[in-house]
Amino acid sequence: MKSPAELLNFKQHGKDMNEFVKVPVSEKLAYCFGDPALTLMYTMTTTLLIYFYTNVVGISAGSVGMIMLVSRVFDGFSDVLMRTIIDRTHSKYGKSRIWILRLAVPYALAAVVLFTMPGLGPTGEIIYAFVTYNIMNTVVYTAISQPFHALGSLMSRDRRERDVICNVRMVLSITASMVITAFTLPLINKVAGMIHNEQAAWIIVTSVYAVISVFVLLNTYATCTERVQTAQKSKENIPFWTALKATVTNPYFLIALGLMLFYTVYQIIIGTDLTYYCQYILGNVDLVMPLSASEKIATIIGIALLPKLLPKFGKRNLICAGCLLGIAGQLLFLLNSTSVTLGIATCIMRGIGIAPFYGVQYSLPSDAIEYGQWKTGLRIEGLMFSSMSMGQKAGSGFTSAIMGAVLSMAAFDGLKATAAEQTAEAISVIRTFYLYVPIAIWIIMFLIALCYKLDKKYDRMMRELIAREGKDAAGSGDTVDIPQSVNGNKINIAIGRVYGASGRRIAEGLAKELECRVYDRQIICLLAEKLGLEDAQMGDVQKYLDSYNENEPLTFSPYTYPAAGVAEDMTDVSMFTEQSRVILELASKSPGVFLGRCANFVLAKQPHTYSFFLYADDEYREREGAEYYEGQSLKELKERDEQRNEYYRKFTGARRDDPKHYDMVVNVGKTGVEGAVRMILDYVEKKEKQKG
């Protein structure tokens, strides 16, 4: 008899396992809808659960806060543990997919059990809440969410495919959170009115959500395919205390952690207190829906604008501007804190204000990692990301605990349905949390963001880091199978050119005379081998190196932090670093002619190396495009030039066609191909004789 894993694996038969395949739409949707399935239950068991404990079961707010605090501490450690488990998983059904299958049903059952609160008395109910909350969030949610996040990096290495998947997933996640927050309480109230049992209504609605989640997650397992099989690279074993010191002394890690911490505090306070504010201040708990929806929709719109705004204004300026907009929104609501219209306007302003940080929250730790390596020579990844996760969850727990304690001291009673029944102190606390505390949080985030100084110096820092790594490349053990020189040639020639200037034909002519190789596509093959992409098509890999533009950075993954159990995703910087190492190894072991690839920059300090830039007028390039560039028009050739110009500027800080970076600029339109070859060889011969 076949196992459930095998029965649900039928969609995998005949799948294209090419790592750069265009992921089918059905597979993209199966994965992207998995996020709302997780969000569906997670929102129920976090933000709405506090309301359930205090207003339905009657557990004191202080006790609820303490449950959240202690549980979040455990939750931080469970993330690290689950990442280790996934990393050691070796199943024919994948490293991640199999865990989604194994945990889909337990995840749903744990959520239902959480709301099935038996009559155990005050102490018994607190113990039951603590145990079931930890089973749900610390154990089951962590165990299913970690492999789900990892699966996104395993479906394809195509950057564009991953970008699409990531963007759709983010929008669906926010939308799901918005819908659940807005509609769940009215739905529960409707069901409770029909069956005249409020707790049973919570169980019924949660059960319906659970069934939906199970089917969606099972479809994710059945439909999605793990194509990326790249082996993990071994990394330097940095002692823990050394890594810890490097982490806590890294200012940009502290900035990222601080922003994440206060963002978490903001989310918990707004998410929790919004329900109380609507019920006790605005007098209608159903207003949660329009207020929450307006903020979430505004955030989605703000995120959609980020790709255009980030390159122009930078992370710091956008985050700071967002904080100021959030403060303005809160101050606007203070003009009339019972006006629903102003409340919606405030939510819209807050939603747009938080979007810049929401969009870059995971790239900030990556910036800190690069800065740390540049500053100390140590690349600390796992500890930084684990610390971010633990800090986020600890912040969530502390915030819930503090809110619960303050509400408890104010004699808040969740079983009392109207403001008239609550104490004046409780109403004051609810108002303070919703109206004034967010202002303080926005101000703190603004001050933290002001300390972020990497926007202006990041490119320079990365150029220095790349150059430093390039110098160390020859002595590193991270080598590939470089062909050895067989004729004693010691000359390296780096060719830069405008497209349509006969660059390849000239490079081949030079290689023939020097009896050496032309390196262009060979670099891509060796780079693919170095990255563990032996089965990848050369053209597919080259596409990544040729597709850089300023607004869409070159990367194999949209995720800016390593997923559990997955080889580290390649960013534009790490791709360029590996490419540079390949070029340096080739130049050292088998000198030849290097066509493009910023080789003049990479090999600038190497002996017996000469660089030339090939230029041609438009008429010449147009003829070349028609004959040698598969009929490409002059416009298309110039568009390719623009892409390469941006790529070159990004990593060298210079213009690709600046004559001062070359030994000679050759106008091929005047010399012709043979004339250019002869001119370059004469120059090299003369220089070599001068060196003796």
C-alpha positions as CSV (number, residue, x, y, z in Angstrom):
1,M,0.0,0.0,0.0
2,K,1.3,3.4,-1.0
3,S,2.1,6.0,1.7
4,P,0.3,9.4,1.7
5,A,3.6,10.9,0.6
6,E,3.7,8.7,-2.5
7,L,0.0,9.1,-3.2
8,L,0.2,12.9,-3.2
9,N,3.4,12.8,-5.2
10,F,1.8,12.0,-8.5
11,K,2.1,15.5,-9.8
12,Q,5.9,15.3,-9.6
13,H,6.1,12.7,-12.4
14,G,7.5,14.2,-15.6
15,K,8.4,17.5,-14.0
16,D,11.1,19.6,-15.7
17,M,14.0,19.5,-13.1
18,N,16.1,22.2,-14.8
19,E,17.0,24.6,-12.0
20,F,16.4,27.6,-14.3
21,V,13.1,26.4,-15.7
22,K,10.2,28.8,-15.9
23,V,8.0,27.7,-13.0
24,P,4.5,26.8,-14.2
25,V,1.7,29.2,-13.1
26,S,-0.1,26.4,-11.2
27,E,3.1,25.7,-9.2
28,K,3.6,29.4,-8.4
29,L,0.0,29.7,-7.2
30,A,0.3,26.5,-5.1
31,Y,3.2,27.9,-3.3
32,C,2.0,31.5,-2.9
33,F,-1.4,30.4,-1.6
34,G,0.5,28.3,1.0
35,D,1.5,31.5,2.8
36,P,-2.1,32.6,3.3
37,A,-2.9,29.1,4.6
38,L,-0.2,29.6,7.2
39,T,-1.2,33.2,7.9
40,L,-4.8,32.1,8.3
41,M,-4.0,30.0,11.4
42,Y,-1.1,32.1,12.6
43,T,-3.3,35.3,12.9
44,M,-5.9,33.3,14.7
45,T,-3.4,32.0,17.2
46,T,-1.6,35.3,17.9
47,T,-3.4,38.6,17.6
48,L,-7.0,37.2,17.9
49,L,-6.0,34.7,20.5
50,I,-5.3,37.4,23.0
51,Y,-8.9,38.7,22.6
52,F,-10.2,35.1,22.9
53,Y,-8.3,34.5,26.2
54,T,-9.4,37.8,27.8
55,N,-12.9,38.4,26.4
56,V,-14.2,34.9,25.9
57,V,-12.5,32.7,28.4
58,G,-11.9,35.4,31.0
59,I,-8.2,34.8,31.7
60,S,-6.6,38.0,33.1
61,A,-4.6,40.2,30.7
62,G,-1.6,39.9,33.0
63,S,-1.6,36.1,32.8
64,V,-2.0,36.1,29.0
65,G,1.0,38.5,28.8
66,M,3.1,36.2,30.9
67,I,2.1,33.2,28.7
68,M,3.2,35.0,25.6
69,L,6.4,36.2,27.1
70,V,7.7,32.8,28.3
71,S,6.5,31.1,25.1
72,R,8.2,33.5,22.8
73,V,11.6,32.9,24.5
74,F,11.2,29.1,23.8
75,D,10.0,29.9,20.3
76,G,13.2,31.7,19.4
77,F,15.3,28.6,20.2
78,S,12.9,26.3,18.3
79,D,13.7,28.2,15.0
80,V,17.4,27.3,15.3
81,L,16.5,23.7,16.1
82,M,14.2,23.3,13.2
83,R,16.7,24.7,10.7
84,T,19.1,22.1,11.9
85,I,16.6,19.3,11.4
86,I,15.7,20.4,7.9
87,D,19.4,20.7,7.0
88,R,19.8,17.0,8.0
89,T,16.7,15.8,6.2
90,H,17.4,13.5,3.2
91,S,14.1,12.3,1.7
92,K,13.1,11.4,-1.8
93,Y,10.2,13.8,-1.4
94,G,12.6,16.7,-0.7
95,K,14.1,18.5,2.3
96,S,11.2,20.9,2.7
97,R,8.1,19.4,1.0
98,I,8.1,16.4,3.2
99,W,7.8,18.5,6.3
100,I,4.8,20.4,4.9
101,L,3.1,17.1,4.3
102,R,3.9,15.7,7.7
103,L,2.8,18.8,9.6
104,A,-0.2,20.1,7.7
105,V,-2.8,18.1,9.7
106,P,-1.0,18.4,13.1
107,Y,-0.9,22.2,12.5
108,A,-4.6,22.4,11.9
109,L,-5.4,20.1,14.9
110,A,-3.2,22.1,17.2
111,A,-5.0,25.3,16.2
112,V,-8.4,23.9,17.0
113,V,-7.3,22.4,20.3
114,L,-6.0,25.9,21.2
115,F,-9.6,27.3,21.2
116,T,-11.2,24.2,22.8
117,M,-10.8,25.5,26.3
118,P,-12.4,23.1,28.8
119,G,-13.8,24.3,32.1
120,L,-10.7,23.7,34.3
121,G,-11.0,26.6,36.7
122,P,-8.8,29.7,36.6
123,T,-5.5,27.9,37.3
124,G,-6.3,25.0,35.0
125,E,-7.2,27.3,32.2
126,I,-3.9,29.2,32.4
127,I,-2.0,25.9,32.3
128,Y,-4.0,24.6,29.4
129,A,-3.5,27.9,27.5
130,F,0.3,27.8,28.1
131,V,0.7,24.1,27.0
132,T,-1.5,24.4,23.9
133,Y,-0.1,27.7,22.9
134,N,3.4,26.3,22.9
135,I,2.4,23.2,21.1
136,M,0.8,25.3,18.4
137,N,3.4,28.2,18.0
138,T,6.7,27.0,19.5
139,V,6.5,23.5,18.0
140,V,4.1,23.0,15.2
141,Y,4.0,26.4,13.5
142,T,7.8,26.7,13.6
143,A,8.2,23.2,12.3
144,I,6.0,23.9,9.2
145,S,6.8,27.5,8.5
146,Q,10.6,27.0,8.3
147,P,10.4,24.4,5.6
148,F,7.7,26.4,3.8
149,H,10.0,29.4,3.6
150,A,12.9,27.2,2.5
151,L,10.8,25.7,-0.3
152,G,10.6,29.1,-2.1
153,S,14.4,29.0,-2.7
154,L,14.3,25.4,-3.9
155,M,11.7,25.7,-6.7
156,S,13.9,27.6,-9.2
157,R,17.2,29.5,-9.5
158,D,15.7,31.9,-12.1
159,R,15.9,35.3,-10.5
160,R,12.8,36.6,-12.4
161,E,10.8,33.5,-11.4
162,R,11.7,33.9,-7.8
163,D,10.9,37.6,-7.9
164,V,7.4,36.9,-9.2
165,I,6.8,34.2,-6.6
166,C,8.1,36.4,-3.8
167,N,6.0,39.4,-4.8
168,V,2.8,37.4,-5.2
169,R,3.4,35.6,-1.9
170,M,3.9,38.9,0.0
171,V,0.8,40.5,-1.4
172,L,-1.3,37.4,-0.6
173,S,0.1,37.2,2.9
174,I,-0.7,40.8,3.7
175,T,-4.1,40.4,2.1
176,A,-4.8,37.2,4.1
177,S,-3.8,38.9,7.3
178,M,-6.0,41.8,6.5
179,V,-9.1,39.7,5.6
180,I,-8.7,37.5,8.7
181,T,-8.3,40.4,11.1
182,A,-11.2,42.3,9.5
183,F,-13.7,39.5,9.0
184,T,-13.1,36.9,11.7
185,L,-14.6,38.6,14.7
186,P,-17.8,39.6,12.8
187,L,-18.0,36.0,11.5
188,I,-17.6,34.5,14.9
189,N,-20.2,36.9,16.3
190,K,-22.6,35.9,13.5
191,V,-22.1,32.2,14.3
192,A,-22.4,32.8,18.0
193,G,-25.7,34.5,17.5
194,M,-26.9,31.5,15.5
195,I,-25.9,28.8,18.0
196,H,-25.9,31.0,21.2
197,N,-22.5,29.8,22.3
198,E,-19.5,32.1,21.8
199,Q,-16.7,29.7,22.6
200,A,-18.3,27.1,20.3
201,A,-18.4,29.7,17.6
202,W,-14.6,30.2,17.9
203,I,-14.1,26.5,17.6
204,I,-16.3,26.2,14.5
205,V,-14.7,29.1,12.7
206,T,-11.2,27.9,13.6
207,S,-12.1,24.4,12.4
208,V,-13.3,25.7,9.0
209,Y,-10.1,27.7,8.7
210,A,-8.1,24.6,9.7
211,V,-9.7,22.4,7.0
212,I,-9.0,25.1,4.3
213,S,-5.4,25.4,5.5
214,V,-4.8,21.6,5.3
215,F,-6.1,21.3,1.7
216,V,-4.1,24.3,0.6
217,L,-0.9,23.0,2.2
218,L,-1.4,19.5,0.8
219,N,-1.7,21.1,-2.6
220,T,1.5,22.9,-2.0
221,Y,3.2,19.6,-1.2
222,A,1.7,17.9,-4.2
223,T,2.3,20.6,-6.8
224,C,5.6,22.3,-5.9
225,T,8.9,20.8,-6.9
226,E,12.3,21.1,-5.3
227,R,14.6,21.6,-8.3
228,V,17.6,23.2,-6.7
229,Q,20.0,20.5,-5.5
230,T,23.1,22.6,-5.0
231,A,25.4,21.2,-2.3
232,Q,26.1,23.3,0.7
233,K,29.5,25.0,0.7
234,S,31.7,24.5,3.6
235,K,32.3,27.6,5.7
236,E,34.9,28.8,8.0
237,N,34.3,27.5,11.6
238,I,34.3,30.7,13.6
239,P,34.4,30.2,17.3
240,F,31.1,31.1,19.0
241,W,32.4,33.8,21.3
242,T,34.3,35.4,18.4
243,A,31.2,35.4,16.3
244,L,29.1,36.8,19.2
245,K,31.5,39.7,19.7
246,A,31.6,40.5,16.0
247,T,27.8,40.4,16.0
248,V,27.1,42.6,19.0
249,T,29.7,45.2,18.0
250,N,28.4,45.5,14.4
251,P,26.5,48.8,14.4
252,Y,24.4,47.9,11.4
253,F,23.3,44.7,12.9
254,L,22.2,46.6,16.0
255,I,20.3,49.1,13.7
256,A,18.6,46.2,11.9
257,L,17.8,44.5,15.2
258,G,16.5,47.7,16.8
259,L,14.2,48.5,13.8
260,M,12.9,44.9,13.7
261,L,12.3,44.9,17.5
262,F,10.3,48.2,17.5
263,Y,8.5,47.2,14.3
264,T,7.4,44.0,16.1
265,V,6.3,46.1,19.2
266,Y,4.3,48.3,16.9
267,Q,2.6,45.4,15.2
268,I,1.7,43.7,18.5
269,I,0.3,46.9,20.0
270,I,-1.7,48.0,17.0
271,G,-2.9,44.4,16.2
272,T,-4.0,43.7,19.7
273,D,-5.3,47.1,20.8
274,L,-7.2,47.9,17.6
275,T,-9.9,45.4,18.7
276,Y,-10.2,46.9,22.2
277,Y,-10.2,50.4,20.8
278,C,-13.0,49.7,18.3
279,Q,-15.1,47.9,21.0
280,Y,-14.6,50.3,23.9
281,I,-13.7,53.7,22.4
282,L,-15.4,53.7,19.0
283,G,-18.3,51.5,20.4
284,N,-18.3,49.0,17.5
285,V,-16.0,46.1,17.3
286,D,-17.0,45.5,13.6
287,L,-14.9,48.7,12.8
288,V,-11.8,46.5,13.0
289,M,-12.5,45.4,9.5
290,P,-12.4,48.8,7.6
291,L,-9.6,50.2,9.8
292,S,-7.4,47.1,9.5
293,A,-8.1,46.8,5.8
294,S,-7.2,50.4,5.0
295,E,-3.8,50.1,6.7
296,K,-3.0,46.8,5.0
297,I,-4.0,48.0,1.5
298,A,-1.9,51.1,2.0
299,T,1.1,48.9,2.9
300,I,0.6,46.8,-0.2
301,I,0.6,50.0,-2.4
302,G,3.7,51.3,-0.6
303,I,5.6,48.1,-1.1
304,A,4.6,48.1,-4.8
305,L,6.3,51.6,-5.1
306,L,9.6,50.6,-3.4
307,P,11.4,49.2,-6.5
308,K,11.2,52.6,-8.1
309,L,11.9,54.6,-4.9
310,L,14.7,52.7,-3.3
311,P,17.4,53.3,-5.9
312,K,16.7,57.0,-5.9
313,F,16.3,57.7,-2.2
314,G,17.9,54.9,-0.3
315,K,16.8,52.8,2.6
316,R,17.5,55.3,5.4
317,N,15.7,58.2,3.8
318,L,12.6,56.2,2.9
319,I,12.4,54.6,6.4
320,C,12.8,58.0,8.0
321,A,10.1,59.5,5.7
322,G,7.8,56.6,6.5
323,C,8.3,57.2,10.3
324,L,7.4,60.9,9.9
325,L,4.3,60.0,7.9
326,G,3.3,57.6,10.7
327,I,3.8,60.3,13.3
328,A,1.7,62.7,11.2
329,G,-1.1,60.1,10.9
330,Q,-1.2,59.6,14.7
331,L,-1.3,63.3,15.3
332,L,-4.1,63.7,12.8
333,F,-6.2,61.2,14.8
334,L,-5.7,63.1,18.0
335,L,-7.7,65.9,16.5
336,N,-10.8,63.7,17.0
337,S,-10.0,60.3,18.4
338,T,-13.5,59.0,18.0
339,S,-13.9,59.9,14.3
340,V,-14.0,56.9,12.1
341,T,-13.0,59.0,9.1
342,L,-9.9,60.3,10.7
343,G,-9.2,56.8,12.0
344,I,-9.2,55.4,8.5
345,A,-7.0,58.3,7.3
346,T,-4.6,57.5,10.1
347,C,-4.5,53.9,9.2
348,I,-3.7,54.7,5.5
349,M,-0.9,57.0,6.5
350,R,0.5,54.4,8.9
351,G,0.3,51.7,6.3
352,I,2.3,53.8,3.7
353,G,4.7,54.8,6.5
354,I,5.6,51.3,7.5
355,A,5.9,50.0,3.9
356,P,9.6,51.1,3.5
357,F,10.8,49.1,6.5
358,Y,8.5,46.2,5.7
359,G,10.0,46.0,2.3
360,V,13.6,46.0,3.4
361,Q,13.4,44.4,6.8
362,Y,15.3,41.3,5.6
363,S,17.9,43.1,3.5
364,L,19.1,45.2,6.4
365,P,20.8,42.2,8.2
366,S,22.4,41.3,4.9
367,D,23.9,44.8,4.7
368,A,25.2,44.2,8.3
369,I,26.8,40.9,7.3
370,E,28.7,42.5,4.4
371,Y,29.7,45.4,6.6
372,G,31.0,43.0,9.3
373,Q,33.1,41.1,6.8
374,W,34.5,44.4,5.4
375,K,35.3,45.7,8.8
376,T,36.5,42.6,10.6
377,G,37.2,40.0,8.0
378,L,34.6,37.7,9.6
379,R,31.4,36.8,7.8
380,I,28.8,36.1,10.4
381,E,25.5,34.9,9.0
382,G,23.8,32.2,11.0
383,L,24.2,33.9,14.4
384,M,23.0,37.2,13.0
385,F,19.8,35.8,11.5
386,S,19.1,33.6,14.5
387,S,19.6,36.6,16.7
388,M,17.2,38.6,14.6
389,S,14.6,35.9,14.9
390,M,15.1,35.5,18.6
391,G,15.0,39.2,19.2
392,Q,11.8,39.6,17.1
393,K,10.0,36.8,19.1
394,A,11.3,38.0,22.4
395,G,10.1,41.5,21.6
396,S,6.7,40.1,20.8
397,G,6.6,38.2,24.0
398,F,7.7,41.2,26.2
399,T,5.2,43.5,24.5
400,S,2.3,41.1,25.0
401,A,3.4,40.7,28.6
402,I,3.7,44.4,29.3
403,M,0.4,45.1,27.6
404,G,-1.2,42.4,29.7
405,A,0.3,43.6,32.9
406,V,-0.7,47.2,32.4
407,L,-4.3,46.3,31.4
408,S,-4.4,44.0,34.5
409,M,-3.2,46.8,36.8
410,A,-5.9,49.0,35.3
411,A,-8.5,46.4,36.3
412,F,-9.4,45.7,32.7
413,D,-12.1,42.9,32.4
414,G,-12.4,41.3,29.0
415,L,-15.8,39.9,29.9
416,K,-17.3,43.4,30.2
417,A,-18.7,44.4,26.8
418,T,-19.0,48.2,27.0
419,A,-16.8,51.1,28.0
420,A,-19.3,52.0,30.8
421,E,-18.5,48.7,32.5
422,Q,-14.8,49.1,32.4
423,T,-12.8,51.2,34.8
424,A,-11.7,54.7,33.8
425,E,-8.1,53.5,34.1
426,A,-8.7,50.6,31.7
427,I,-10.2,52.9,29.1
428,S,-7.2,55.3,29.5
429,V,-4.8,52.5,29.0
430,I,-6.5,51.4,25.8
431,R,-6.5,54.9,24.5
432,T,-2.8,55.4,25.4
433,F,-1.7,52.2,23.7
434,Y,-3.5,53.1,20.5
435,L,-3.0,56.8,20.3
436,Y,0.3,57.7,22.0
437,V,2.5,54.7,22.2
438,P,2.8,54.4,18.4
439,I,4.1,58.0,18.2
440,A,6.9,57.1,20.6
441,I,7.7,54.0,18.5
442,W,7.8,55.9,15.3
443,I,10.1,58.5,16.9
444,I,12.5,55.7,18.1
445,M,12.5,54.0,14.7
446,F,13.2,57.4,13.1
447,L,16.2,58.0,15.3
448,I,17.5,54.4,14.8
449,A,17.1,54.8,11.0
450,L,19.0,58.0,11.0
451,C,22.1,56.1,12.2
452,Y,22.1,54.0,9.0
453,K,24.9,55.3,6.9
454,L,25.5,52.5,4.3
455,D,23.4,53.9,1.5
456,K,26.2,56.3,0.4
457,K,29.2,54.1,1.1
458,Y,27.8,50.6,0.4
459,D,29.1,50.4,-3.2
460,R,32.5,51.6,-2.2
461,M,32.6,49.2,0.7
462,M,31.6,46.3,-1.6
463,R,34.3,47.3,-4.2
464,E,36.9,47.2,-1.5
465,L,35.6,43.9,-0.2
466,I,35.6,42.3,-3.6
467,A,39.1,43.6,-4.3
468,R,40.3,42.2,-1.0
469,E,38.7,38.8,-1.7
470,G,40.1,38.9,-5.2
471,K,43.6,39.2,-3.8
472,D,43.1,36.2,-1.6
473,A,41.5,34.1,-4.3
474,A,44.8,32.7,-5.7
475,G,45.7,31.3,-2.3
476,S,42.2,29.9,-1.4
477,G,41.3,26.3,-1.6
478,D,38.1,27.1,-3.4
479,T,39.3,26.2,-6.9
480,V,37.8,24.7,-10.0
481,D,39.3,22.7,-12.8
482,I,41.3,25.4,-14.6
483,P,43.0,24.3,-17.8
484,Q,46.8,24.6,-17.7
485,S,48.7,26.7,-20.3
486,V,50.3,24.4,-22.8
487,N,52.5,26.8,-24.9
488,G,54.1,28.9,-22.2
489,N,52.1,32.0,-23.0
490,K,52.2,34.5,-20.1
491,I,50.2,37.4,-21.7
492,N,46.7,38.3,-20.5
493,I,44.7,40.6,-22.6
494,A,41.4,42.1,-21.3
495,I,39.0,43.4,-23.9
496,G,36.3,45.9,-23.2
497,R,34.0,46.9,-26.1
498,V,30.8,48.5,-27.2
499,Y,28.5,45.8,-28.7
500,G,29.0,45.7,-32.5
501,A,32.7,46.6,-32.5
502,S,33.8,43.1,-33.5
503,G,35.0,42.3,-30.0
504,R,34.7,38.5,-30.3
505,R,36.4,38.3,-33.7
506,I,39.3,40.5,-32.5
507,A,39.6,38.4,-29.3
508,E,39.8,35.2,-31.4
509,G,42.4,36.8,-33.7
510,L,44.6,37.7,-30.7
511,A,44.2,34.3,-29.2
512,K,45.2,32.7,-32.5
513,E,48.4,34.7,-32.6
514,L,49.2,34.2,-29.0
515,E,48.2,30.5,-29.1
516,C,46.0,30.8,-26.1
517,R,42.3,30.7,-25.3
518,V,39.5,33.3,-25.4
519,Y,37.7,33.5,-22.1
520,D,34.1,34.6,-22.2
521,R,31.6,31.8,-22.1
522,Q,34.3,29.5,-20.6
523,I,34.2,31.8,-17.6
524,I,30.5,31.1,-17.2
525,C,31.0,27.3,-17.4
526,L,33.7,27.5,-14.7
527,L,31.6,29.8,-12.6
528,A,28.7,27.3,-12.9
529,E,31.0,24.5,-11.7
530,K,32.2,26.6,-8.8
531,L,28.7,27.3,-7.7
532,G,27.7,23.7,-8.0
533,L,25.6,24.2,-11.1
534,E,27.2,21.5,-13.2
535,D,23.9,20.6,-14.9
536,A,22.9,24.2,-15.6
537,Q,22.9,25.3,-19.2
538,M,25.7,27.8,-19.9
539,G,23.3,30.2,-21.6
540,D,21.0,30.2,-18.5
541,V,23.8,31.1,-16.2
542,Q,25.2,33.8,-18.6
543,K,21.7,35.4,-18.6
544,Y,22.2,36.3,-14.9
545,L,25.5,37.9,-15.5
546,D,24.3,39.9,-18.5
547,S,21.0,41.1,-17.0
548,Y,22.1,43.6,-14.4
549,N,20.4,46.9,-14.2
550,E,20.3,49.5,-11.5
551,N,16.7,49.0,-10.4
552,E,16.7,45.2,-10.5
553,P,19.9,43.9,-8.9
554,L,21.3,40.7,-10.2
555,T,20.5,37.8,-7.9
556,F,19.5,34.2,-7.9
557,S,16.9,34.7,-5.2
558,P,14.6,37.5,-3.9
559,Y,15.2,36.3,-0.3
560,T,17.9,38.2,1.4
561,Y,18.7,35.7,4.1
562,P,19.6,32.1,3.8
563,A,16.7,29.7,4.2
564,A,17.0,26.6,6.4
565,G,18.6,23.7,4.7
566,V,19.3,25.6,1.5
567,A,22.6,26.5,0.0
568,E,23.2,30.2,0.4
569,D,21.5,32.2,-2.4
570,M,23.8,34.1,-4.7
571,T,23.5,37.8,-4.7
572,D,24.9,40.2,-7.3
573,V,27.9,40.8,-5.1
574,S,28.7,37.2,-4.4
575,M,28.2,36.3,-8.0
576,F,30.7,39.0,-9.1
577,T,33.1,37.9,-6.4
578,E,33.0,34.3,-7.6
579,Q,33.4,35.4,-11.2
580,S,36.4,37.5,-10.3
581,R,38.0,34.5,-8.6
582,V,37.5,32.4,-11.7
583,I,39.1,35.1,-13.8
584,L,42.1,35.4,-11.5
585,E,42.7,31.7,-11.5
586,L,42.5,31.5,-15.3
587,A,44.9,34.4,-15.6
588,S,47.3,32.8,-13.2
589,K,47.2,29.2,-14.5
590,S,46.3,29.6,-18.2
591,P,46.8,33.2,-19.5
592,G,44.6,34.2,-22.4
593,V,42.3,36.8,-23.9
594,F,39.4,37.9,-21.6
595,L,36.4,39.3,-23.3
596,G,34.3,41.6,-21.1
597,R,33.4,40.5,-17.5
598,C,35.1,43.6,-16.0
599,A,38.4,41.7,-16.6
600,N,40.4,44.9,-17.0
601,F,39.3,45.8,-13.4
602,V,39.8,42.4,-11.9
603,L,43.3,41.9,-13.5
604,A,44.5,45.5,-13.2
605,K,47.3,44.5,-10.8
606,Q,48.4,41.3,-12.5
607,P,51.8,41.1,-14.3
608,H,51.9,40.8,-18.1
609,T,48.3,42.0,-18.4
610,Y,47.1,44.6,-20.9
611,S,43.6,46.0,-21.5
612,F,42.0,47.5,-24.5
613,F,38.7,49.1,-25.3
614,L,37.2,48.6,-28.7
615,Y,35.0,51.4,-30.2
616,A,33.2,51.7,-33.5
617,D,30.8,54.3,-35.1
618,D,27.1,53.6,-35.5
619,E,27.3,52.7,-39.1
620,Y,29.9,50.0,-38.5
621,R,28.0,48.7,-35.5
622,E,24.7,48.5,-37.5
623,R,26.4,46.3,-40.1
624,E,28.0,44.1,-37.4
625,G,24.6,43.7,-35.7
626,A,23.0,42.5,-38.9
627,E,25.8,40.1,-39.8
628,Y,27.3,38.8,-36.5
629,Y,24.7,39.6,-33.8
630,E,21.8,37.6,-35.1
631,G,20.2,40.6,-36.8
632,Q,20.1,42.9,-33.8
633,S,19.4,46.5,-34.5
634,L,21.6,49.4,-33.4
635,K,19.1,50.3,-30.7
636,E,19.2,46.8,-29.3
637,L,23.0,46.8,-29.2
638,K,23.0,50.1,-27.4
639,E,20.5,48.8,-24.9
640,R,22.9,46.0,-24.1
641,D,25.7,48.5,-23.7
642,E,23.6,50.4,-21.1
643,Q,23.1,47.2,-19.1
644,R,26.8,46.4,-19.2
645,N,27.6,50.1,-18.3
646,E,25.5,49.8,-15.2
647,Y,27.0,46.5,-14.3
648,Y,30.5,47.8,-14.7
649,R,29.8,51.0,-12.7
650,K,28.2,49.0,-9.9
651,F,31.3,47.0,-9.2
652,T,34.1,49.2,-10.3
653,G,32.8,52.7,-9.5
654,A,34.0,53.8,-13.0
655,R,32.7,54.2,-16.5
656,R,33.2,51.2,-18.7
657,D,34.4,53.4,-21.7
658,D,36.7,55.7,-19.7
659,P,40.1,55.6,-21.6
660,K,42.2,56.0,-18.4
661,H,41.3,52.4,-17.4
662,Y,42.8,50.9,-20.6
663,D,46.2,50.8,-22.2
664,M,44.6,51.8,-25.5
665,V,41.3,52.6,-27.1
666,V,40.9,51.2,-30.7
667,N,38.5,52.6,-33.2
668,V,37.7,49.4,-35.1
669,G,35.6,51.3,-37.6
670,K,38.9,52.8,-38.8
671,T,41.3,49.9,-38.3
672,G,39.2,46.9,-39.2
673,V,39.4,43.6,-37.4
674,E,42.9,42.6,-38.7
675,G,44.3,46.1,-38.2
676,A,43.0,46.1,-34.6
677,V,44.6,42.7,-33.9
678,R,47.9,43.9,-35.3
679,M,47.9,47.2,-33.4
680,I,47.2,45.5,-30.1
681,L,49.9,42.8,-30.6
682,D,52.4,45.4,-31.6
683,Y,51.7,47.4,-28.4
684,V,52.0,44.3,-26.2
685,E,55.2,43.2,-27.9
686,K,56.7,46.7,-27.4
687,K,55.7,46.8,-23.7
688,E,57.1,43.3,-23.0
689,K,60.4,44.2,-24.6
690,Q,60.6,47.3,-22.4
691,K,60.1,45.0,-19.3
692,G,63.0,42.9,-20.5
